[in-house]
Amino acid sequence: MDPRRIERAFARAKRVHGVRTPSSFQLGTERLLVPRQVDLWERGLEAALAVLPTGTRDSSVLADASEATVRKAINQIFRRYAGLTTLAQKLKKQYERGDTFHRAQFLSTINRAIGVSVADLMDDRVAIKTVAERLTASVDLIKTLDFDLKNQLQHEIWDGVLAGRDSVDIKKLILERSNVPAWRARLIARDQSSKLFSSLSRVRQEDIGVEEYDWESVGDGAVRTLHTLLEEQSPHRWDTPTEEGFPGDPVQCRCVAGPRFQTAKLLK
């Protein structure tokens, strides 16, 4: 590839927007995580209630089913049905599909903007490593969520026991007021999807020599004030994180990075 041709192409390039996470990818990730968490939660609840005496509000009778017994019942369910290995395999395939989509979208927008292909400048090994890192981070978050849910379920059930409620009332109260499993799993799915695409954008921009980027928000009423300010302060450098890190780093951040070609290393 002729460096002079690349130099001319980069110099005349118009502004290119960053690659956004498609809603279909986010929803696909949610479908992997949300049903699993809800199923574990409901199975754990049923298993814990099964060790409580039914048809009585006598706290002394209910207390015979010790807190340790309740905890053991819940833990057994989470160990038996967690399926983390299978989930990790499915999540890996999902992230690889996301990487394939991102690569195609990235190349399409960049090549169209500069009039030449930058495919030869990209090192796909870096992207593969990035996918693996994001997968590890996601699985670690799911393990933490499992731990939190087990503890919360145990405490809510035992609080009901100490309050003198029977197992029917305990189940009713927990199911009525708790959407935590689905909400937490959906949050992880959305956040990790954005982080995957954000990380891929960074490594691919750096691959083709881009040093600076424009912080781009979605421009709606949910954008954080600081992120609007970072957008106004663009450009930013990839080698100097902002106080928020990079676009997509903060939890549930929907911002992306638009490459600045005029500062590409290939021109120096």
N, C-alpha and C positions, 0 to 999 in steps of 0.2 A: 504494500500500500504506500503510495507516494505521500510523504509527510507534507509536501507543499500543497497537495490537493486537499488533504485533511485540514491544513491551516486555513486555506481559502474557504472551505466549507464551514468550518467553525466560525470564522469571522463574519460570514454573511447570515448565519443562522438567526432565525427569529426566536422569540420566546417560546419555550416548550414547557408545558405543564407536567407535573409529576404524575406517576401512575397511581391511581386510586384503587383501593380494595373493592372489588366487585361485590355487590350485595349477595350474589349467588354463592360466592366463596364463603362469606361470613355465615350465611344460612346453612351451608353444608357443614361447616365446623360446629355450629350450634346443634345440628341433628346428631352429631357424634357424641356431644357432651351432655346436653340437657336431659334426654331420656335416661341415660345411664345414672345421673345423679338423682333424679326423681325416683327411679326404680330402687336404688340402694336405700334411699331415705325411707320409702314406704315399706320395703322388706325389713329394714332395721326396726321400724316402728312396730310392725306386726310381731316380729320375733321378741321384742322387749315386752310388749303387752301380753304375750303368751305365757310369760313367767310370772305375771301378776294374778293373784286370785280374782275371780270375777264375781259380780253380784254383791259386793260389800263395800262399805265406806269406812269400815273400822281400820283406822290407821295402824293399829298394832298388828292386825292380820296382814294388811298390805305390806307393812314393813318387814314381814317374814321373807318376802322376796327382796333380798338385800340389793343395795345399789350396785354392789359388785356383780351380782347375778344379772342385773339389767345390762350393765356394761359388757359383760361377757357375751350375752345374747346378741347385742348390737355388733360387737367386734367380730363375732363369728360370721355374721352376714356379710360384713364389709370384706372380710378375708375371702369368703367363698365366692362372692359375686362381683368382686371389684374388676376382674378381667383387665388389669392394667396393661398386660403384655399385648392382648388383642387390641385394646384401645390405642396403644402406642403405634401399632402396626397400621391401623386404619388412619390415624392422624398423620403418620408419615406419608402415606399415599396422598392424603388430602394436601399436605404441604408441598409435596412434589408436584401435584397438579397446579397449585398456586404458583410455584416457581416457573413452571412451563408457561403458564398464562402471562406472568409478569415479564419473562424474557421476550416473548413474542410482542407484547404490547410496548415494551421499552424500545426494542429494535424498530418497530413500526413507526413510532412517534419520532425517534431520533433520526432515523434514516430519511423520513419524509421531510424533516426540518432542515437537514443539512445537504440532502441530495446525494449522499454516498453512504455505503454500509459501514457500520462500526463493529460488525460481528467479529472481525478478526482481532479487535482490540480487547475483547472480553475474555476473562478467564472463568469458565464455568465451574472450575474447582472451588473457587471462592464462594460462589453461590451455593454449591452443594454443602460446603462447610457451614454456611449461614443457616441453611434449612435445618441441618442437624442440631445446631445450637438452639434454634428457636423451638425445635421439637423437645429437646431436653428441658428447656425452661417451661414449656407448656405442661409436660408430664409432671414436673416438680410442683407446679401450681395445683394440678389436679390432686396430687398426693396430699398437699396441704389442705385442700378443700375437703377431702375425705376425712382427714383428722379432725377438722373443725366441725364438720357435720355430725360425726360420731359423738363428739363431746356435747354439742348443743342438744342433740336428740336425747342423750342420756340425762342431761340436766333438766330438760323440759319434762321428761317422764317422771323423774324423781321428785321434781317440784310438785307435780300433780299428786304423787303419792303422799308427800308430806302435808299437802293441803287437804287430804282426806277424800280425794276424788277417786271414783272407781275407774277401771280400765276403759269403759265405754266413754266416759266423760273426758278422760285424758286424750284418747284418740280423736274425739270430736274437736277438742280445743286445738290440738296440734295441727290437724288437717285444715281447720278453718283459718288459722292465723298465719300459717307458715308457707311462704313461697320462696323461702331462702334457697333450697337446692337448685331450683330452676333459674332463679335470678343470679346466683353466684356463678353457675355454669355458663349462663348466657353472657355474663360479663367477661369471663375468661375467654370465651369463644370470640367475642367481638374484639377484645383488646389484643389477643394473640394474633388474630388475623391481620389487624392493622400493623402490629409490630413486625410480622413476617414481611409484609410488602414494604414497609419502611426500611427495614434492614437490607432487603434486596435492592431497593432503589439506591441506597448509599453505596453498596459494594459495586454495583454496576456503573454508577456515575464515576466512581473513583477508577474503575477499570478503564474507562475511556478517557481518563485524564482530567475530569471536571473537578475543580477545586472549590467552587462556590455554588450556592444554590439559593433560590428564592423560597422563603417559608410561605406556603399556600394553605390558607384555611378554607373551609367550605362556605364561609360567608353567611351562615344563618345565625339565628338568635342564641344557639347553644354554644357558640365559639367562646372560649375563655378570653377574658380581656387581655391577659398577657400574650396569648397567641395572636390576637389581632395586632398587638404592638410589635411582636416579632415579625409579623408579615410586613408591617410598615417599615421596619428597620432593615429589610432585606437589601442586599444579599448577605448571606452568612457563609462561613467557611466550614468545610467538612473536618478540618483539623483543629477546629476550635468550637467545642460544644457550647450552646447557649445555656442559660440558667435552667432551661427546661429540657436540655439535651438536644436531640434532633427531632424533626417532625415525626410524629407517631410514637415517640418514646413515652410521654406521660400516659397514665391510665386513661383509656377510652379516647385518646387523641385521634382525631380524624384528619389532621393536617398532613400534607405531603410536601416533598421537596422538588421544585422545578429546577433543572440544571442550568447553570450559566456557562455557556460555551466559550465566551470570550476570555475566560480565565483558565482554560484547560492547560495542563502541563505540557501537552504536545506542542503548544505554540512557543515554548520557551527554550 
